[in-house]
Amino acid sequence: MSSAATKDTTVWQISIEVPKCLDEPVTELLSALLEQPASAYCPLESDSAIVSAFITERSQWSRERNHQLKRQVLEFFPGETKNQNWKATCRKIKANDWQESWKRHFKPLEIGSRLLIKPSWNRRKPRKSQSLIVLDPGLSFGTGQHATTRFCLEEIERLQSKLNNPSLLDVGTGSGILAIAAAKLGYIPVKAFDFDPDSVTVTRDNAESNDVSDLIRVSRSDLTKLKPETASKYDLVCANLMHDLLKSHAETILNRLKPGGYLLLAGILTEQFPAVKECFQRLGCKQIKTQIEKEWKSGSFQLPA
């Protein structure tokens, strides 16, 4: 799906009311089901959250998909969903209404001391030490607000000073935000790929609008079909993916990392992290840092030199 939606485009909003403690896991599950990002809104003084996603084809949401998502939530979080009603709606809205809704909660984001990420309508200026990334939300890309993306951004900023002229590979680039941040910080070369052709288009557009299109090589590739062995290796590999993909294709991901290089694994629910960690440690990686935020756990690993 293209992230470009004109004011005349018809958009459907899927909204699901869930306990506030499940806002991020249900957001991730809905994102995986629709293969595009969802977002959550938590009203003040409420025990509930509203998880939403936007589609441009009504057929993307069906009774079967609703039931599939509900089964996943009940399976993963039986305690939190006990005695809870499942309320899901799908309503047609104008794209400009959707665009205005983003403006209410997409705020500038500082990453370490050297990056500022903001939407185009915000007037905040970067400090002298900060590189600026301007991203406007689209139907199919992220903005760094999610905990797992933010962890990767912070590690990209932190690790850059530990590496000598580092290179970076972004596996499953989405909006290209990680690749763009790396290019802004001086990583070279920077390579990014995604299975979704619209994500590739969005990444290229975002790279161009942030004046780093000549620094990032973007391609459409399917991780599940890549050959495990490759001559192209990188100092830092980012893989912000679902846990099953990380486990099933750990060898393919690691074979793209230089000896002594760093690997960022994110997009993982806390209870799923031990299995992912064990898989990569079995292949020789050493865990050097982890971070837990709500239901999410992310980790940095290093391959021995």
N, C-alpha and C positions, 0 to 999 in steps of 0.2 A: 504493500500500500504506500502510496506517495504521501509525504508529509505536507505537501502543498495543497491547501484547501482554500478555494476562493470564497468570497462572502456569499455566493449563490450555491455553493455545494451543499448537498443534503448529507447530514451526518447523523448517525444514531449513537446515542449515549447509553451504554450499559452501566447500570448502577446496582450495587449489591450492599445491603446493610449487614454489617458483621460486628461482633464485639470489638471494642477498641484495641484489645491486646492482639488481635489478629489482622490489623490493618496491613502490615507489611507482608506477611506470608500470603494472604489472599491476593494482595496486589501482584506478587510474584507469580502465583499460580495462574491468575487471570492473564497476565502478560504472556506466560508460556503457552497457554491454551490458544490465545489469539495471535501469538507470534508478533506482538507489539506491546509497548509499555502501557501500563495502567497507572493510575494515581489514586491516592487516598486523601479524604478530607475528614478531619476529626472535629466536630463542633465542640465548643467549650461547654463544660458542665454536662457532658453526655457520656454515657458508657458505650456508645456505638460509634462506628466509623462508616463512611460511605466510600466504597471502592468503585472507581469508574474507569471505563475505557471507551474509546471512540472508534467507530467503524464507518466506512463509506458504502458498504454493501450489506444490506439487511440479512442476507443469507449467511453471513459470518457468525451470527448468533442464533441458536436454535434451542428447542427444548432439550435435545440430546446433549448439547454442550453445557447447558445450565445444569443438568443432572450430573454430568461428568465432573464439573467443578465442585458441585456440592459433595459428591462422593469423596473427592480428594481431600477436601477440608475436613470432613467427618473422620476420614481415615487418619490423617496426620494429627488432628487436634481434637480427639474425642472429649477430653475434659472441658475444654473451653467452649465447645459447641453443644454441650448437653443442655437440653431444654431450651435451645435457641431456635427461633423461627428463621427460615431461610427466605429472605425477601430480595428478589431480583427483578429488575424492570429494564425494558428497552424502549426508549422513546426517541422520536425524530426531532432534531433541532437544527437550527441554521449554523453554518460553520463560524459565522462571526460571533454568535453566542458562545460557542466552544472556545474561540480564541480569547474572548473577554474573560472567561472563567479562569484561564491560565494566568492572566495578569494579576489575579487576586492573590495567588500564592507562590508564584515563581519570583524569588528574591535573589539579590546578588549573593554569591558564595565565594569566600576567600579560601584558598588552599595554601597552607603554609604561609610563607611571607612573599611568595613570588608569583602567585596566580590570582586573578580575579575573574570570575565567571558571572556574566549578567545578561539579561535580555536587552534587546535594542531599545526598548522604551524607557529603561531605567537611566537616569542621568548621572549616576555615580561614576566618578573618575578614578582610575587606578593610581596608586602611589608610584613614585619613581622606581621602586624596586619590583613592581608587579607587571607581569605581562597580562594583557587583556584578552579574554575569549568572549565573544558575543554569540549567544545561541538563543534563538527563539523557539519555544516548544512547537513540535509538530505532531501529527498523528502517529508517527512511528519513530520517534527518537527521544533519548533522555537528555537531561540537563545537568546531571551531577548531584541532584538533590538526594537520590537514594543512597542509603548507607553503604551498600556494596560498591557503587561507583565512586563515592566519595573516598572510601578507603584506597581504592586503586589510584585516584588522583593524588592523594596525600603521599602514597608510597612512591609514585613516579617523581614527585617533587623532592622527596627525601633522598631517594637512592641516586638521583642524578649526580649529586656531589661525591658519591662514593665510587663512581665509575669513570673511567677515562674515555672520553669521546664515545658515549654509549649509544647503542642502537636499540630499537624497540619494535616488537611485533604485537599487534593488537588482534587477538582472536575473537571474532564475533563483535565487530566494532560498533554496531548499532548506529549511533549518531556521529561517531568519529571523535567523540569528546576526549577520549584518552589519547588517541593519536595526535590530535590537535594540541593538547596540553604538552605532550612530549616534544612536538616540533617547536612549540613556543619556548620550551626550556632548554633546547639545544641538542636533543637526541637526533642522531643522524647515522644511517638512514632510519626512516620510520615506515613500517609496512603495516597495512590494515586490511583485513578481509572479513566478509560476512556472506552467509548463504542467501540472504534476502537481497534481491537486486535493488529494491527501493532504499534499503539502508546504504548500499554502495552509492547510489545517487545522492542521498542526503549527506553522506560523509564528504563526497566531493564538493557539493555545494557549500557545506559548512567550512571546509578547508579553504575554499576560494574566498569566501566572505571574510575569513580571518587571516588572509594573506599568507597561507602556508601550503597552498596547493602544490607548489613546486618542491616541497619537502616531504610529502607523504605519497607513497604508492598505495593505491586502493584497488582492490580486485574482488570479484565475486568468486568465492571458493566454499566448498562444503567440507567441513572438518571431518565428517564421517567417511569421506571418499579420498582424502589425501593419503599419499604414500607415507608410511611412518618415517622412512629415511629421507633426508634432504641435505644438500650442501649449504643451504642458507641458514645461518644461525645468528642469534641476537643476544645482546647483553641482558635485556629485560623482556620477558614475555608476559603479557596480560591475558588472562582467560576468565572473564566475568560471565560464566555460563551456568546452566543447570548442572546439578551434581552428577546426574547420570551420564551426561556428555563428558564431564571431567574424568570420571572413572573409566568409562569405556574407551577413551582416546588419550589416556595419560601418556602413553609411549609416544604417540604422534606429537603431542604438545611438547614433551620434554626434549625430543630430538631436534627441536628448533631453538633450543637454549644453548648458549656457549658454556663450556666448563667455567665454573666460578660465577656464572650469571644468576640472575634473580627471576623468580617466578611468582606472579601474583594470582591467587585463586580467590574468586569471590562469587556472589550469587548463590550462596550455600546456606540453608537453614542450619541452625546450631546442632540439631540432632543428626544431621547428615554429614557434618564436618569430619567426625572421627574416621568414617569410612573413606572419605576423600583423602584425608591426611595419610592414612595407612597406605593407600594405593600409591601415592607419590613418594612416600618415604621408602617403600619397598623397592622403588626404582632408583633410589640413591639420593633423593632430596633431603635437605635438612630444614626443618621449620625454624624460622628466626623471629617471627612476630605474628601475633594473632590479634584480632579485634572483634569484640562482640557488641552489637548494637541491636537491642530488642531481640528479635528472633533470628538475626543474621550473624554469621561468623565468617570472617575473611582471614586469609593468611598470606604471609610472605615466606617463600622458601628459597634456598640457595642450592645450586648444584656444585659439588666439590670441583675445585680447579684441577 
